[in-house]
Every structure is written in structure tokens, then in C-alpha cells.
């Protein structure tokens, strides 16, 4: 029996106990913001990820041996498929994660990062919105700007996403990147989060790419911005929302993908 088949059997036979233990771990290790997420939402999120992993592992395990890949590659492929599905739940976010990831990889390459560092940041970009499995995705589709309370709830996906990947050994080092990818560069907001150079480099890149792509996409309450309009907004927020040293990299990005 292959490694993938063994993992499938373990997940299937112990899914309920794994889910219960994961929920306890998330509650125990999560920050105070996680208290705003209900147990039901957490269970749905964790179980959705588990089912997608099982399905993808089963598909890969039945493939010819010459096309089989390692468990990490299989998992990342499953996450990509799942994020395409999550983005597709709203007409305003179709293809968003894929486009953000392309922007991040392009900027990371031009920033002179190593291949290993770029691979890590690419993985983080793919999973940065994994916490959107909860109610955040519904809020994103509202036909108006969000209230402060709704905005806080929508941004809970950073906490949710970070805790979802924490128990996964080969992704756990990306927890800070996922957790802080919406944090302001200047630390504004009084949240006590890290700021400036203390923010993970990947979080700063994703924050910039995510905002840029979001501005190029229409929302229920506004039309899509042009590339020039998006870059003007980014320039205005250099040093406050965004790392001013990375903003020039955004000017080298193309328009909507």
C-alpha cells in the first residue's frame, strides 16, 4: 500500500476524531480574534479541507506510478483546487487567488528571492484566503461597502486560515504570513499586531498583490478600477497600508489577469 493510500485510510477511519482534536487544538492555540468564529464554522472549514484532501489523495493514488507525486505536492494541488472553488462562490472573486499568486510570484522574483523562498511564498499566496470558507465570502458579495463590524468579521479569515494550517507540519511555518497578510505596514488600527519590517516579507507581498488585484476586480458596490487608478491608490498608501519598498514592484505588474 502506497504512502498516499495509507494516508487516505487513516483519514477515512479517523475523520471524526481528527476533526474533534483539530478543533480543540485550534481553540487552544488560536488568538483572541478566533473567539468570534463559531464552532460550527470551524468544523465546516476543517472538514471541507479534510474531504478535499481525501478526494485528491484518492485520485493521485490511483494514477500510474510514473505520474505520482509526494504528499506535499498532492496537498498543495488540493488546496489550489479548493481555492478556485471558494473564489467561484462569488462572481466578483472568480480567479482572484490564482491572479494574486501570479502577482506575488512575479514580485518575489524581481525582489531577488531564492527559488526556495519564492516557492514558499507562492504556496502562501495560494492558501492566503483559505479562511474564506466561513462567512467572510458571503460578506464579500454584499452590494455595498462593509460596516466596521462587518469588515472586522470579514478579516477574520486571516485568523481562521492561520489556525487551519497550523497543525500541518509542512505548512506551519507559513502561519505568520497567512495571519498577517492584511496587517497595515504602519501598524495602524491599534491591534497590537507586528508592523513594518517585523511583518513577514511574504505577508507584505501578499497584502500588496491582494489589494492590487481586488481593485482591478468589480464589486457589487463599485466597478473595477483601471490599472492606473489601482496603482494611484497603492502609491497613496505606501508607508501606511503597504511596504513602501515593495510598492515599485506593483508598477511592474500587468493589469487584470
Wavefront OBJ file of the C-alpha trace (Angstrom):
o trace
v 0.000 0.000 0.000
v 1.426 3.411 -1.009
v 2.014 6.372 1.310
v -0.999 8.152 -0.187
v -3.216 5.074 0.258
v -2.122 4.722 3.877
v -2.925 8.368 4.482
v -6.349 8.011 2.840
v -7.190 5.029 5.061
v -6.052 6.870 8.194
v -8.078 9.983 7.352
v -11.204 7.999 6.465
v -11.057 5.752 9.531
v -10.325 8.555 11.976
v -12.004 11.586 10.395
v -14.327 12.354 13.322
v -11.644 12.034 15.983
v -9.158 14.032 13.874
v -11.763 16.753 13.412
v -12.513 16.884 17.142
v -8.831 17.015 18.058
v -8.141 19.668 15.414
v -10.973 21.826 16.743
v -9.580 21.576 20.283
v -6.067 22.436 19.034
v -7.334 25.421 17.051
v -9.231 26.748 20.060
v -6.254 26.186 22.370
v -3.648 27.777 20.096
v -5.716 30.434 18.371
v -5.637 34.105 19.254
v -8.487 36.132 20.788
v -9.909 37.010 17.363
v -10.746 33.350 16.834
v -13.346 33.535 19.604
v -15.584 35.369 17.121
v -15.708 32.274 14.892
v -18.314 29.712 15.927
v -17.512 26.023 16.449
v -19.884 25.230 13.596
v -17.976 27.449 11.154
v -14.656 25.984 12.280
v -15.931 22.423 11.910
v -17.249 23.139 8.415
v -13.953 24.707 7.404
v -11.774 21.931 8.789
v -13.996 19.143 7.450
v -14.133 20.725 3.991
v -10.350 20.772 3.845
v -10.160 17.157 5.033
v -12.648 15.936 2.415
v -10.827 17.749 -0.368
v -7.523 16.247 0.719
v -9.001 12.743 0.816
v -10.527 13.142 -2.665
v -7.291 14.434 -4.154
v -5.175 11.761 -2.468
v -7.532 9.074 -3.761
v -7.262 10.458 -7.302
v -3.469 10.632 -7.173
v -3.112 7.220 -5.540
v -4.979 5.593 -8.418
v -2.792 7.293 -11.047
v 0.050 5.407 -12.793
v 3.181 5.310 -10.674
v 5.151 7.496 -13.094
v 2.826 10.456 -12.501
v 2.523 10.101 -8.733
v 3.966 12.901 -6.628
v 4.860 13.411 -2.979
v 2.269 14.064 -0.304
v 3.084 17.782 -0.006
v 2.614 18.324 -3.744
v -0.695 16.446 -3.618
v -1.880 18.554 -0.698
v -0.929 21.848 -2.357
v -2.719 20.752 -5.533
v -5.811 20.047 -3.451
v -5.600 23.485 -1.861
v -5.374 25.119 -5.293
v -8.499 23.311 -6.462
v -10.314 24.239 -3.282
v -9.379 27.936 -3.563
v -10.626 28.006 -7.152
v -13.882 26.635 -5.770
v -14.015 29.167 -2.909
v -13.325 32.066 -5.286
v -16.005 30.772 -7.631
v -18.702 31.152 -4.980
v -18.935 34.849 -5.873
v -18.988 36.307 -9.386
v -16.782 39.098 -8.059
v -13.910 36.871 -6.938
v -13.628 34.230 -9.686
v -9.930 33.600 -10.296
v -8.850 36.026 -7.560
v -6.442 33.725 -5.703
v -4.863 32.480 -8.928
v -4.243 36.067 -10.088
v -2.881 37.163 -6.693
v -0.490 34.210 -6.697
v 0.831 35.156 -10.136
v 1.392 38.735 -8.967
v 3.170 37.537 -5.815
v 5.489 35.198 -7.718
v 6.347 37.949 -10.206
v 7.161 40.459 -7.452
v 9.077 37.896 -5.385
v 11.213 37.028 -8.415
v 12.016 40.682 -9.045
v 12.808 41.185 -5.371
v 15.704 38.741 -5.768
v 14.396 35.927 -3.581
v 15.788 32.412 -3.911
v 13.839 29.651 -5.654
v 13.036 28.063 -2.285
v 11.775 31.366 -0.874
v 9.658 32.005 -3.961
v 8.181 28.501 -3.706
v 7.245 29.131 -0.078
v 5.631 32.490 -0.842
v 3.792 31.004 -3.812
v 2.297 28.346 -1.533
v 1.320 31.030 0.997
v -0.330 33.066 -1.758
v -2.404 30.082 -2.821
v -3.693 29.484 0.703
v -3.866 33.084 1.978
v -7.665 33.149 1.720
v -8.324 29.588 2.883
v -10.204 31.029 5.864
v -12.791 32.389 3.416
v -14.588 29.060 3.770
v -16.503 30.696 6.643
v -18.933 33.616 6.440
v -16.331 36.041 5.025
v -17.125 35.010 1.457
v -20.795 35.953 1.889
v -19.819 39.374 3.214
v -17.601 39.963 0.186
v -20.660 39.717 -2.057
v -22.760 42.330 -0.273
v -23.891 45.103 -2.672
v -22.446 47.910 -0.531
v -19.369 48.855 1.427
v -18.996 46.939 4.681
v -19.604 48.410 8.113
v -16.692 48.389 10.567
v -18.144 45.337 12.341
v -18.627 43.512 9.027
v -15.126 44.437 7.923
v -13.721 43.014 11.148
v -15.724 39.824 10.629
v -14.598 39.511 7.007
v -10.960 39.850 8.036
v -11.426 37.009 10.499
v -10.401 34.781 7.605
v -6.754 35.588 8.380
v -7.147 34.101 11.857
v -9.195 31.174 10.588
v -6.732 30.414 7.794
v -3.692 30.588 10.059
v -5.206 28.159 12.538
v -6.325 25.781 9.789
v -2.757 25.277 8.573
v -1.043 25.342 11.976
v -1.365 21.553 12.550
v 0.066 20.772 9.083
v 3.798 20.241 9.541
v 4.985 21.364 6.113
v 2.781 24.493 6.180
v 3.032 25.537 9.825
v 5.962 27.878 9.153
v 3.606 29.926 6.944
v 1.179 30.659 9.811
v 2.530 34.217 10.419
v 2.352 35.006 6.703
v -1.298 33.920 6.494
v -2.213 35.527 9.819
v -0.815 38.968 8.950
v -1.413 39.309 5.219
v -3.979 42.070 5.858
v -1.956 43.894 8.507
v -1.071 47.522 7.887
v 2.590 48.298 7.328
v 2.420 51.211 9.777
v 0.700 49.108 12.448
v -2.322 51.425 12.436
v -5.546 50.203 13.931
v -4.311 49.598 17.454
v -4.465 45.815 17.149
v -1.059 45.125 18.643
v -0.003 43.247 15.506
v 3.561 43.431 14.150
v 4.318 46.240 11.738
v 6.973 47.402 9.293
v 9.926 45.082 8.863
v 8.554 42.889 11.655
v 5.793 41.723 9.332
v 6.711 38.585 7.380
v 8.045 39.514 3.934
v 5.541 37.161 2.334
v 2.658 38.828 4.197
v 3.755 42.232 2.884
v 3.920 40.924 -0.681
v 0.539 39.205 -0.468
v -1.053 42.291 1.095
v 0.097 44.394 -1.858
v -0.806 41.858 -4.553
v -4.173 41.093 -2.958
v -5.159 44.768 -2.776
v -3.969 45.437 -6.324
v -5.948 42.530 -7.763
v -9.046 43.364 -5.709
v -9.063 46.891 -7.109
v -8.908 45.537 -10.654
v -11.981 43.402 -9.984
v -15.561 44.737 -9.865
v -17.507 44.599 -6.648
v -21.229 44.795 -6.046
v -20.835 48.392 -4.840
v -18.308 49.671 -7.446
v -16.948 48.959 -10.931
v -13.434 47.626 -11.489
v -10.663 50.204 -11.320
v -8.230 50.684 -14.173
v -4.611 49.688 -13.690
v -3.589 53.356 -13.377
v -6.305 54.028 -10.808
v -5.277 50.986 -8.779
v -1.614 51.994 -8.807
v -2.507 55.559 -7.784
v -4.366 54.201 -4.749
v -1.421 51.966 -3.887
v 1.024 54.882 -4.173
v -1.147 56.920 -1.800
v -0.981 54.119 0.764
v 2.770 53.490 0.544
v 4.171 53.528 4.061
v 0.755 53.197 5.686
v -1.003 50.128 4.284
v 1.868 48.864 2.144
v 5.623 48.436 2.422
v 6.978 51.480 0.514
v 9.979 49.447 -0.648
v 7.680 46.954 -2.390
v 5.267 49.436 -3.996
v 7.554 49.983 -7.041
v 7.218 46.259 -7.789
v 3.455 46.730 -8.210
v 4.141 49.157 -11.055
v 5.767 46.307 -12.953
v 2.642 44.154 -12.762
v 0.216 43.845 -15.626
v -3.479 44.643 -15.463
v -6.250 42.189 -14.593
v -5.373 38.575 -15.419
l 1 2 3 4 5 6 7 8 9 10 11 12 13 14 15 16 17 18 19 20 21 22 23 24 25 26 27 28 29 30 31 32 33 34 35 36 37 38 39 40 41 42 43 44 45 46 47 48 49 50 51 52 53 54 55 56 57 58 59 60 61 62 63 64 65 66 67 68 69 70 71 72 73 74 75 76 77 78 79 80 81 82 83 84 85 86 87 88 89 90 91 92 93 94 95 96 97 98 99 100 101 102 103 104 105 106 107 108 109 110 111 112 113 114 115 116 117 118 119 120 121 122 123 124 125 126 127 128 129 130 131 132 133 134 135 136 137 138 139 140 141 142 143 144 145 146 147 148 149 150 151 152 153 154 155 156 157 158 159 160 161 162 163 164 165 166 167 168 169 170 171 172 173 174 175 176 177 178 179 180 181 182 183 184 185 186 187 188 189 190 191 192 193 194 195 196 197 198 199 200 201 202 203 204 205 206 207 208 209 210 211 212 213 214 215 216 217 218 219 220 221 222 223 224 225 226 227 228 229 230 231 232 233 234 235 236 237 238 239 240 241 242 243 244 245 246 247 248 249 250 251 252 253 254 255 256 257
